[in-house]
Amino acid sequence: MKPVIFNNTVLRDGHQSLAATRMTTAQMLPACADLDGLGFGALETWGGATIDSCLRFLGENPFERLGKLKAALPKTPHMMLLRGQNIVQYTSFPDDVVTAFVKCSAERGMDIFRIFDALNDTRNLVTAVKAVKAAGKHAQGVICYTTSPVHTVDMFLQLGVELEAMGCDSICVKDMAGLIPPHIAHTLIKGLKERVKIPIVLHSHDTAGLAGAAYYAAVDAGVDSIDVSITPFANGTGQPDTVRMVALLEGHPRCPTGAYDPGVLQRLRDYFSGVYADLGKFTSPANERVDSDTLCYQVPGGMLSNFRNQLKEQNMADKFDQVMLEIPYVRKCLGWIPLVTPTSQIVGTQAMLNVKFGRWKNLSQPAIDILLGKYGRTPGPVDPELLAMAEKKAGQKRIEGRAADLLEPRMDKLKAELKEKGFPATDELAVLHAMFPQELAKVLAPKPAVAPASPAPAAPPSAAATPAVPAAPVAAPTPVIGHGPGKKYNLTLGGRVYPVSVEEVA
């Protein structure tokens, strides 16, 4: 029996689930050599919320991040999470924008595209899968696992058959909220292995404490790969830790014994512990512990850390439990949709509005779009009174076909808009402009020159301390965004990252 393959998510889902997606490229690079040498089946380095976070919070060009990571991680296949017709945003985009995004990502070095639709509507996967195949890359179709009165194992098995027929190179069962119990994991994986010939991956989160046992059952059933991370960006709302999964599988005939050097994993843990401490503003003990309440409200691990911060910003931190309890009700009314980006954010936001203003007193536009079919076919029927409210508010009837068929091509228009703003009209910038126009403009805009910041001295290591990652001389700082005067830099010193700006001097 072949050993199960481990994929590692620490550079994407790990910090998205436990630190609100705030890890910078400069914080990733020192760990790359060790990560690349461990022999993981794939490293998830991009996609999901990282592209939004790069632009909105970190002042980084996400395509430049991908290029730097590809150069620093040349041996291991890179994997990204792609939201089908939504790309990495929260609404549908025309086919030409989806195709251009995939092409740009492939040219920057992306190898495996994990493609999902929040509603499991395969019509929203076709364009992305075709684009990935045309680029000569690996298209991994996704089954978004959830539980509801309308979701069954047979439904998921049929979806797997459909994904293989579509041309997908592999299938991922994506358990985004950590809901799948061991016996269902075994039944579902075994059923897929009997029905399709392509490899099967199981992705889960340990939010409810089930992921380790579910992975073990899936390995018994013949799953080809599982997703793991590295502590402290692991467990809790993240994926199970690599060391933990090796220990859980000890003695199993499919255990990857000796495949992952424990000394290197410890060194990476030490290094990422420092990064985790630096990101303390965005972490929470609540995300680190097992919470069986998630079996009720089903919020994905990747959303929880961000959502807690959002509630703080709305001065509603004390309403967290109330909002969580409202989520299953909103989900039912919207047709028992799975909770995964963007639907998890849509349902979570509507639940917050219901708690703040009263049920359905303030109906968000994305919730209206779900009701009107603009995101695709819902798994179950939507609430008829709510649908009537949405149709009246929007002045239109529910869509029954593929929503993207109603969208006009946009790439030429997007490039023209970039030219008007004085920015380069490249495909990369055009697709980012389509999704995040304001955030991209801020990143590309010339920055005012300021005096260089004086970095704080690094604390000397203790005599007994083991270096987190082999020490390297301080390299010349590299620009985060090289546009206009007053360029921004990240200076890595003593394993810590200091943002600085350099003023030109005559």
N, C-alpha and C positions, 0 to 999 in steps of 0.2 A: 504493500500500500504506500502511495506517495505521501510524504509529509505535507501537512497543510501549510499553505503559504501565508505569511503575514504581510499585510500592507500597513504602512505607518502614516498617521494623520496629524502628527504633532505640529507641522507647519501650516495646517489649515484648520481642520475641525477641532483639533486639540485646543488651540487658543481661542477659536470662535466660541466653543462651548464653555470654556472656563475663564476667559479673560476678555470677553466682548470684542474679540477679533482685533486686539490692539497690538499684537506683536509686530514690530517693524522689521523691514528687510535686514537692517544692520544687526538686529538681535538674532536673526536666523543664521546669518552667514558663518559665524564662528563654529556652529554645530554641524555644518554641512559635510565636511570631510568625514567625520565619524558616522553620520547618518548614511552617507553614500557607500561606506565600506562594510556595512552590516549585512547586506544582501537581502533587503526587503524586496518583496515582489513589486511594489510600487510605493512611491512617496507622494502623498497628497500635498501639493504645494500651492494650489491656486483655486480660484473659483469660489462659489458660495458667496459669503459676505465679505471676503477679503478684498475684492475689487472696490466695492463701495467704501469699505473702511480705509483703504489706501488713499482714495481721493478725498473723502469727507473728513477724516480725522488725522491722517498721518502725513499729508502733503506729498504723497508719492504717486508716481505714474505706475499703475499696476502692470503694464506690459514691460516696463523696465525692471520691475521686481522679478517677473517671470524669466526674463533674459539673464539676470544676475544669478538666480537660483539654478537655472539650467547649466550655466557655466560652472557653478560651484558643486553641482550634483550631476556629473555627466554620465555616471554608470547606471544609475537606477531609473527606470521609467517614471516619468512624472504623470500625475493624475490630477484631474480637476473635476469639480462638481458644476454641472451646467443645467439650468432650469428650463431646458427645452425652448419653447417659443418665447419664454420670458428672459432668456439668456442668463443674466445675473441680476435682473431687476424684478419689479413687482407687477409688470404689465406685459402684454403681448407686443411683439415687434414684427414688422414685415419680414418675409422670407429672405430678402436680400440683405437685411441687417444681420439676421441670424447666420447666414452663410458667410458673410464678411468677417464676423466675429470669430467663427470657427477657423477660418483660413488664417487670420492674423495670429490666433493662439497657436495653431499648428506650426506656423513659420517661426514663432518664438521658442518652439521646442516642446510644446505639450504633446504627450504621447497617448494618454488614455482619457477619453471624455466620458465621464459618468453622467448620463443624460436622464433626467426625470421630468415628469409632469406632476404637478401638485394634486391633480384630480385623477391621476392614472388614465388620462385620456390620451391614447396613443397617437391620435391625430396631431397632437402638439409635439410629438417626438420626431416625426417623419423628416422634416426639413433638416434638423440638426444631425440626425443619423446619416442622411445622404451627404451632408457637407463634410462630416468626419471621414466617411468612406472615400469621398472624392479627394480629400487631403492625404490619403494613405495612412490614416491613423486608426486607433482602436476605439470602436463605438461600443460602450457598455450601457445597455438599456437597464432601466431601474423599475422595480416593483416597490412602490411606497407602501410599506406595511402599516396597517392600522386595524383597529377593532371597532365594530359598530353593528347594528342589526342588518346592514346590507353588505358587509364584507365577509367573505368566506374563503377558506383555503382553495376551494374549487375555482373561485373567481381569480385568485392570484395565480394558480397553475395555468389557467387559460391565458392570462396576461403574459406569462412567460413564453408560452408557445407562440403568441403573437409577436413578441419581441424578437425571437429567433427568426421567424418568417420575414420580419422587417429588414433583416440583415445585420442585427447586432452581433458583435463578436463575443460578448459575454453578458451575463445578467447579474445585477446586484439586487439582493433583497435589502432594501433600505429601511431599517427599523429606527426611524429618526427620534422617537420618543422613548425608546427602551422598553417596549411593551411586550415583545415576543417571549412567551414562556418556552422552556426547553422542549416540551412535547410537540408544540406547534412548530418550532424551529426544525425539529427532526422530521416531522410529517411533511412540511413544506419543501425542505431541501431534498428529501428523498423523492418526493413527487416530481420535482423539477428535474432531477437527475434521470428519472425514468422517462421523461417526456421530451427533453431537449439534449442536444449533443455539445452545446457550448459550455464553457466554465461558469460556475456559480460562485458568487461572493456574498457573504453575509456581513452587513454593517449594522452595528447597534450602539446604544449608549447605555451606561450603567446607572442611569437616573433612578430606576426602581430596584436596582441590585440584581437584575436578571441576566445581564449581558454575558457574564462569564459562563454561567450554566448553559445559556442558550448557544453560545459558541461551541461548548463541549458537545452538546447534542447534535449540532450541525456538523461538526467534524466526524462524529459517529455516522452521520447520514451521508457523508461523502462530499461536503462542501469543499470547493477548491481553495478558497482564500477567505480570510477574516481580517477585519480592520482593527488595529491596535494603536495605542499612542504611547507616550512616555511621561511618567510622573514628573512634575505635578500637573501637567496638562493632560491628565488621564483620570479614569474612574469618575465617579460622580456623574455629572452631566456630559462627560466626555466618553471616549472609548476605553475599554479595559487596558491596563498597562501591559507592555510587552513582557516584562519579567513575570508579572502575575500570570499571564496566559501560558507562558512556558511551564511555570510551576503547576498550573491546573491540568495541563496535558501530560505531565511527567508520567511515564509508564504506558501511555497510550501509543499504539503502533504508528500513529500519524503525527506524534509529537516531533517538532523540528529540532530535535536534540542536537546541541552543539552549533546550531545555525546562527545564533545571535550571541556574540561575545558578551558575557556578563560584565566584564571589566569596562568595555566601551559603553555599555548601557548605563553603568553606574556613573561614568564620567559625564554622559549626556544628562543624566538626572541631576547631577550636581550643577551643571551649567544652567539647565532650564529652571532649576530652583532659584537661581539668581535673577533670571529673567522674570519669573513669576513674582518675585518680591518687588521688582521694579514696576510691575504692572498691578501692584496691590490696589490701586484706586479702582480697578475694573474687575477685581476678583471678589468672591463672596464665599464664606464658609457654607452657605446654603447650597451652593452649586457643587460643593465637594462631598456632600454626604448623600446617603441613600434616602430617597423620598418616595415612599410607596403611593403617595397621593397622586403622583403622575399617572398611575394606572387609571385614574378617574378623569383628570383634565387633559392628559395626553400631549402636553406642550413639549416640543422637541428640545433636546439639550442645547442645540445651537442657538435657540431663541431665548432660553431662560436668563442667561447672563446679561444679554442685551436688554431684555424686557424689564429686569429689575432696575437697571439704570434708567430706562425710559420712565418708569413709574416714579422714581426719585425726582426726575426732572419735572414731572407733572404734579409734584407734591402729593403723590398718592401712594407713597411707599407703605403706609399703614393699611392700604386697601388691597394689598397683594393677594391675600387669601380670598377676599370677596371677588376680585376679578377672576381668579383661577376657577372659582366655583361657577362663574357665569359662562366660562368658555364652552363647556359641553352643551349648554342650552343653545348658544349661538351657533355652534357647529351643527346641531340637529336641524335648526331652522334653515341653514344654508345647504342642506342636502347631504349631511353626514360626510362632509369633505375631509380627506386626510389633513392632518396638521403638519405641514412642511412648507418651507418658504416657497411662494409668498403667502399661502393660505393661513399659515400659523400666525403671521403678523396681522393679516386681515381680521381673522377671528379674534385675536388678542386685542387689537385696537378697538374693535366693535364692542367686545366685552367691557373694556375700560370705559368707553363712551356710555354704555348701558348703565354701568355702576355710577358714573359721574353725573349723568343727566336724566337717567330713567330709561327703561327698556324702549329702544327704537325711537326715542325722542330726537336723536341725532344719528342718522343713518349715513355711514361713511361712503364715499364714492367707490372704493374697492369692493365693499360689501354689495353695493348696488350692481356692480359689474359681475360679481359672482352670480347673483340672482338672475341677471339678464343673459347669462351664458357666455359672457365675453372671455372667461377663463377656460371654458370648455364644458363638457358634459359632467354634471355632478353625479356621484355614485347613487344617491337617493333623491327623492323628490324634495324640492324646496317648499317652505311654508307658503301656502297659496295667498294668505293675507299679506305676507311680507313681499311676495312677488308683485302683487297688485300695487303695493305702496311704491316699490322700486320702479315699476313701469310708469306709474303716474308721475313720479319725481323726474324720471329721465325722459319722459315723453316718447317712449318706444317700447316695442314688444321684445320678448325674450328671443335670443338667437338660437337656432337649432343646428346650424352648420358649424364648420371650423371658423373660428373668429378671425384667424389670420388671413383668410381668403378675402376679407373685407378691407384689409389694410393695403394702402398704396405703397409701392417701393419708395425708399427714403434715402438711399445712400447718396445720390447726386445732390439732393436738397441739403443733406447734412454737411457735405463737403463745401457747398456754397455758403452755408451759414458760418463755417469755420473761417473761410476766406474773408468774409465780411468782418469778422472779429480780429483779423490779423494773425490767425493761427495757421499752422501747416495743415493742408487738407489731405491728410493721410487716412488710409482705411482704419488704422488703429485709433486715431483721435476721433474719427467719424463715429465709430461704434460706441466709444466712451461718451461722446457728445450726445448720442441718441439716448443713452441711459441716465447719465449724470451731468447734464449741461452746466449747471451752476457750479458744481464741485470741480469739474474739469477746468472751467474758466479760472477759478481761484488758484488752482495748481499751476496753470500755464501763465498766469499774469506775472509781470515783472515784480519782484519783491524789493521794497525799499532797503537800502543798505543800512546795516547797523553794526556797531562795534562787536568784535568777536567776544563770545562769552568765555569766561574763564572756567574750565572744567574743575570740578572738585577733585582733590587728590584721591586716588584709589586707596582703600584700606589695605594695609599689608596683610598677606595671608598668614594664617597661624602655621606654626611649625608642623603640626600634625595634619594640616589640611591637604587634601589631594586636589591637584589642579582640575578645574571643571573641564576645560578643553585645553589641549596643549597650548602653552603661551606662545604668542607670536609677536614679533615687533610691531609697533604701532605703524600701520600703513598710512600712506598719504590719504587724507579724506577724499571721498568720492561724492560728487554732487548728487543730491536726491532729484532735483529738477534743474537742469541746466538751461534756463531761459531768462535772458535779460540780466541786468546788473544785480548785485547783491545775492549771489547764489547761496542756496541753503546746503549745508553739509551735515552728515552724521559722523562724529568722531568717536571711534571705539578705543577706549583706554582702560586697561585693567579689567576687560570683560564687561564694562559698562558703556552705554551709548549716550553721547552728549550732543544734542543738536546745536549747531553753531552757524553763523552767517559770516561771510567774509566780505569786507568792503574794499573796493578797488582804491588804491592809493597812487596818486600821480608821482 
